[in-house]
Amino acid sequence: MLLERRSKVVGILFLYRALLNGLKRYVQKEIKYAIDNYDIYPESEISIIPARLDNCRIPFEKLEEKQYVDFFPDWDKAVGQILRSMGIEIGEIKGKAC
């Protein structure tokens, strides 16, 4: 499994072309694993952040009810939303070397 049990935040990116061609079985298993673990742990311990890279439908019922981030048309705004949801302010990382 690519997703490790110690993960606190899981970002799932959706793209219309990928959904059109169908998700690969291992990708579906990873997403289902993340959703199942989200149901087990308190919301304060694990977060799932669905993100759309284009105007596509989120194909998992449990993720449809969650707030999601759109990376279109404003990529920078979406990144800021994700960082804030993780408790990170952009000003905190601007001065740090990567």
For each residue, the residues with C-beta under 8 A, 3 or more apart:
1: 4 29 30 33
2: 30
3: 7 10 30 33 34
4: 1 7
5: 37
6:
7: 3 4 10 34 46
8: 45 46 47
9: 46 47 48 49 86
10: 3 7 34 38 46 47 48 49
11: 49 51 82
12: 31 34 48 49 50 51 63
13: 51 52 53
14: 18 19 50 51 52 53 56 58 59
15: 18 19 52 53 54 56
16: 19 20 54 55 56
17: 20 21
18: 14 15 21 23
19: 14 15 16 22 23 56 57 59
20: 16 17
21: 17 18
22: 19
23: 18 19 27 28 31 59
24: 27 28
25: 28 29
26: 29 30
27: 23 24 30 31
28: 23 24 25 31 32
29: 1 25 26 32 33
30: 1 2 3 26 27 33 34
31: 12 23 27 28 34 35 60 63
32: 28 29 35 36
33: 1 3 29 30 36 37
34: 3 7 10 12 30 31 37 38 48
35: 31 32 38 39 48 60 62 63
36: 32 33 39 40
37: 5 33 34 40 41 46
38: 10 34 35 41 46 48 62
39: 35 36 62
40: 36 37
41: 37 38 45 46
42: 45 46
43: 46 47
44:
45: 8 41 42
46: 7 8 9 10 37 38 41 42 43
47: 8 9 10 43 85 86
48: 9 10 12 34 35 38 63 66
49: 9 10 11 12 68 69 82 85
50: 12 14 58 63 66 68 69
51: 11 12 13 14 68 69 70 71 78 82
52: 13 14 15 55 56 58 68 69 70 71 72
53: 13 14 15 56 71 72
54: 15 16 71 72
55: 16 52 72
56: 14 15 16 19 52 53
57: 19
58: 14 50 52 63 64 68
59: 14 19 23
60: 31 35 63 64
61: 64 65
62: 35 38 39 65 66
63: 12 31 35 48 50 58 60 66 68
64: 58 60 61
65: 61 62
66: 48 50 62 63
67:
68: 49 50 51 52 58 63
69: 49 50 51 52 78 81 82
70: 51 52 78
71: 51 52 53 54 74 75 78
72: 52 53 54 55 75
73:
74: 71 77 78
75: 71 72 78 79
76: 79 80
77: 74 80 81
78: 51 69 70 71 74 75 81 82
79: 75 76 82 83
80: 76 77 83 84 90
81: 69 77 78 84 85
82: 11 49 51 69 78 79 85 86
83: 79 80 86 88 89 90 93
84: 80 81 87 88 89
85: 47 49 81 82
86: 9 47 82 83
87: 84
88: 83 84 92 93
89: 83 84 92
90: 80 83 93 94
91: 94
92: 88 89 96
93: 83 88 90 96
94: 90 91
95:
96: 92 93
97:
98:
